[in-house]
Amino acid sequence: MDTEQNNETNESAPAAQPERIDIILASGSPRRKQLLEDAGVCFTVHVSKVDEALDADLLAEPTEAAKKLAERKAGAVVQEVLASDYRGAAIVIGADTMVVHDGTIFGKPRSLSDATGMLRKLSGDTHEVHTAVSVWMVMAPEPEKVSLGFRTFCDTSLVTFKELADDEIAAYLKCGESFDKAGAYAIQGKGADLVDRVEGELDTVIGLPVKRLLAEFPDLLTGE
């Protein structure tokens, strides 16, 4: 289920529509940055370190886990922006992507053997890729007048791998693109050769479902 929350520190949000909206991507991912740029969104990047530890209940529900992490990432940046005495209107975008196979979350591999094991399990089978996006709206026209609201959604695509021989897995791992990717592969790179088909949006697998994001938040295309 998607989530939405509003939190106002003043009694009522400003009625006037801001002339300018600052768009901030709360992610250092070059893939998400490229997807937003390709969509024509004007934005800046602001990354904040957050605790990505999750309790067992959330880990058992990957979509909720991804949404929680996306909210943490965006929320941390919102706090830092407001702490800098920001004045204006901003939209902050946080995202988190999880690869899930047979109910198990595959994070970034810790070693070569870990990456090999992940790809062996994904070989010849279908897994889920969940990308959660948390979008925070910030209105700060004057000191001590701040309005906040956020909405979070999760988009899912299914990825089916080809049957992979061990030598194919080893050859792929030598290219070096596995080790900072959930599930140990990059579908936008040479990892595409491992994939038989994708059901759903490719951008979701890459890390940001841009089509849905822009459909739900058209103001992203009017920000400067």
VMD Tcl script that draws the C-alpha trace (Angstrom):
set ca {
  {0.00 0.00 0.00}
  {1.25 3.45 -0.85}
  {1.56 5.93 1.99}
  {0.91 9.62 2.35}
  {1.46 11.99 5.25}
  {1.24 15.69 5.86}
  {2.88 17.54 8.72}
  {2.54 21.30 9.14}
  {4.41 23.34 11.71}
  {2.09 26.30 11.11}
  {-1.70 26.36 11.24}
  {-2.19 26.51 7.50}
  {-0.02 25.99 4.45}
  {0.69 29.03 2.27}
  {-2.02 29.49 -0.31}
  {0.15 31.05 -3.01}
  {1.65 28.78 -5.64}
  {5.45 29.17 -5.63}
  {7.01 30.60 -8.77}
  {9.93 28.19 -8.46}
  {10.24 24.68 -7.09}
  {13.67 23.32 -6.22}
  {13.95 19.64 -7.11}
  {16.40 17.65 -4.98}
  {17.41 14.04 -5.60}
  {18.34 12.38 -2.30}
  {20.52 9.77 -3.98}
  {24.07 9.54 -5.23}
  {23.17 6.84 -7.75}
  {24.42 7.79 -11.22}
  {21.68 5.59 -12.69}
  {18.86 7.50 -10.97}
  {20.53 10.78 -11.88}
  {20.66 9.75 -15.54}
  {17.02 8.63 -15.57}
  {15.85 11.98 -14.20}
  {18.05 13.92 -16.62}
  {16.76 11.90 -19.57}
  {13.21 12.71 -18.47}
  {13.95 16.44 -18.61}
  {13.84 17.12 -14.87}
  {16.03 19.97 -13.57}
  {17.42 19.01 -10.16}
  {20.33 19.04 -7.76}
  {21.77 16.09 -5.81}
  {21.95 16.07 -2.01}
  {22.91 12.83 -0.28}
  {22.71 12.15 3.44}
  {23.95 9.04 5.21}
  {21.15 7.12 6.91}
  {20.88 3.96 8.96}
  {19.71 1.27 6.55}
  {19.23 -1.40 9.22}
  {15.75 -2.94 9.21}
  {14.02 -5.08 11.78}
  {12.87 -8.61 11.01}
  {9.23 -7.64 10.48}
  {10.14 -5.22 7.70}
  {12.64 -7.60 6.13}
  {9.80 -10.08 5.78}
  {7.91 -7.52 3.66}
  {10.37 -6.25 1.02}
  {8.06 -3.62 -0.47}
  {7.48 -2.07 2.95}
  {11.21 -2.29 3.68}
  {12.05 -0.47 0.45}
  {9.47 2.23 1.21}
  {10.82 2.74 4.71}
  {14.37 3.19 3.42}
  {13.23 5.58 0.69}
  {11.45 7.65 3.34}
  {14.52 7.68 5.57}
  {16.76 8.85 2.74}
  {14.46 11.65 1.64}
  {13.55 12.64 5.19}
  {17.20 12.98 6.22}
  {17.85 15.34 3.31}
  {14.74 17.38 4.16}
  {16.07 17.84 7.70}
  {19.46 18.98 6.43}
  {17.91 21.38 3.92}
  {15.68 22.97 6.57}
  {18.60 23.17 9.01}
  {20.38 25.40 6.48}
  {17.63 28.05 6.90}
  {16.18 27.17 3.51}
  {13.48 29.48 2.19}
  {11.29 28.52 -0.73}
  {9.51 25.47 -2.10}
  {11.22 22.15 -2.74}
  {10.48 18.58 -3.76}
  {12.87 15.99 -2.35}
  {13.01 12.53 -3.96}
  {14.34 9.47 -2.14}
  {14.45 5.96 -3.57}
  {15.46 2.42 -2.66}
  {15.62 -0.70 -4.82}
  {15.39 -4.29 -3.62}
  {15.95 -7.52 -5.55}
  {13.90 -10.39 -4.12}
  {14.14 -14.07 -5.06}
  {11.90 -16.66 -3.40}
  {11.19 -14.23 -0.56}
  {14.88 -13.49 0.11}
  {16.26 -9.98 -0.33}
  {19.45 -9.90 -2.38}
  {21.50 -6.87 -1.42}
  {24.87 -5.78 -2.77}
  {27.29 -8.72 -2.79}
  {29.93 -8.70 -0.07}
  {32.43 -10.79 -2.02}
  {33.06 -12.59 -5.30}
  {31.67 -15.83 -3.89}
  {28.57 -13.98 -2.64}
  {27.99 -12.48 -6.11}
  {28.50 -15.88 -7.73}
  {25.98 -17.46 -5.40}
  {23.37 -14.78 -6.13}
  {23.69 -15.16 -9.89}
  {23.49 -18.94 -9.65}
  {20.23 -18.64 -7.74}
  {18.82 -16.12 -10.22}
  {19.85 -18.26 -13.21}
  {16.90 -19.64 -15.18}
  {14.36 -18.20 -12.75}
  {12.18 -15.14 -12.21}
  {12.76 -12.63 -9.42}
  {11.14 -9.39 -8.31}
  {12.67 -5.93 -8.34}
  {10.93 -3.43 -6.07}
  {11.80 0.26 -6.29}
  {10.20 2.50 -3.69}
  {10.07 6.27 -4.15}
  {9.34 8.78 -1.40}
  {8.54 12.32 -2.52}
  {8.56 15.08 0.09}
  {6.98 18.48 -0.52}
  {8.56 21.33 1.47}
  {7.11 24.83 1.79}
  {9.25 27.26 3.81}
  {8.24 30.83 2.86}
  {9.26 32.46 6.15}
  {11.10 31.63 9.39}
  {9.03 29.33 11.59}
  {6.54 28.76 8.78}
  {7.25 25.32 7.37}
  {4.80 22.88 5.80}
  {5.79 19.31 4.99}
  {4.02 16.47 3.26}
  {5.18 13.27 1.68}
  {3.88 10.40 -0.39}
  {5.57 7.06 -0.93}
  {4.89 4.38 -3.52}
  {6.53 1.16 -4.64}
  {6.71 -0.13 -8.20}
  {7.54 -3.74 -9.05}
  {8.93 -5.44 -12.15}
  {9.64 -9.12 -12.76}
  {12.98 -10.13 -14.25}
  {13.62 -13.58 -15.72}
  {17.20 -14.70 -16.19}
  {18.52 -17.00 -18.87}
  {20.04 -20.30 -17.81}
  {23.61 -19.35 -16.97}
  {26.61 -21.66 -17.01}
  {29.31 -21.12 -14.39}
  {31.74 -19.82 -16.99}
  {29.16 -17.23 -18.14}
  {28.72 -16.07 -14.54}
  {32.48 -15.87 -14.05}
  {32.93 -13.91 -17.27}
  {30.24 -11.43 -16.25}
  {31.70 -10.91 -12.79}
  {35.07 -10.04 -14.34}
  {33.57 -6.89 -15.88}
  {33.30 -5.47 -12.36}
  {29.83 -3.94 -12.49}
  {28.30 -6.35 -9.94}
  {29.67 -5.20 -6.66}
  {27.64 -2.08 -5.98}
  {24.40 -3.50 -7.39}
  {21.60 -5.27 -5.55}
  {21.36 -8.80 -6.90}
  {24.92 -8.57 -8.30}
  {23.90 -7.40 -11.77}
  {23.29 -4.17 -13.69}
  {20.53 -4.49 -16.26}
  {21.52 -1.17 -17.85}
  {25.02 -2.54 -18.48}
  {26.46 -5.87 -19.52}
  {24.03 -7.52 -17.13}
  {21.39 -7.13 -19.83}
  {22.97 -10.16 -21.51}
  {21.96 -12.29 -18.52}
  {18.27 -11.40 -18.84}
  {15.67 -13.26 -20.86}
  {12.76 -10.84 -20.28}
  {11.39 -8.08 -18.09}
  {7.73 -7.76 -17.13}
  {7.03 -4.22 -16.03}
  {9.03 -1.02 -16.35}
  {12.73 -1.32 -17.10}
  {13.35 1.94 -15.20}
  {12.05 0.26 -12.05}
  {14.76 -2.37 -12.39}
  {17.40 0.28 -13.06}
  {16.39 2.15 -9.92}
  {13.72 4.81 -10.51}
  {10.25 4.34 -12.09}
  {10.31 7.69 -13.86}
  {7.09 7.28 -15.85}
  {5.01 6.72 -12.72}
  {6.93 9.37 -10.79}
  {6.17 12.06 -13.38}
  {2.56 10.93 -13.75}
  {1.97 11.30 -10.02}
  {4.11 14.43 -9.55}
  {3.89 16.55 -12.75}
  {5.35 19.55 -10.87}
  {8.74 17.86 -11.23}
  {8.79 19.01 -14.84}
  {8.08 22.63 -13.90}
  {10.75 22.92 -11.21}
  {13.91 24.94 -11.83}
}
mol new
graphics top color blue
foreach p $ca { graphics top sphere $p radius 0.5 }
foreach p [lrange $ca 0 end-1] q [lrange $ca 1 end] { graphics top cylinder $p $q radius 0.2 }
display resetview
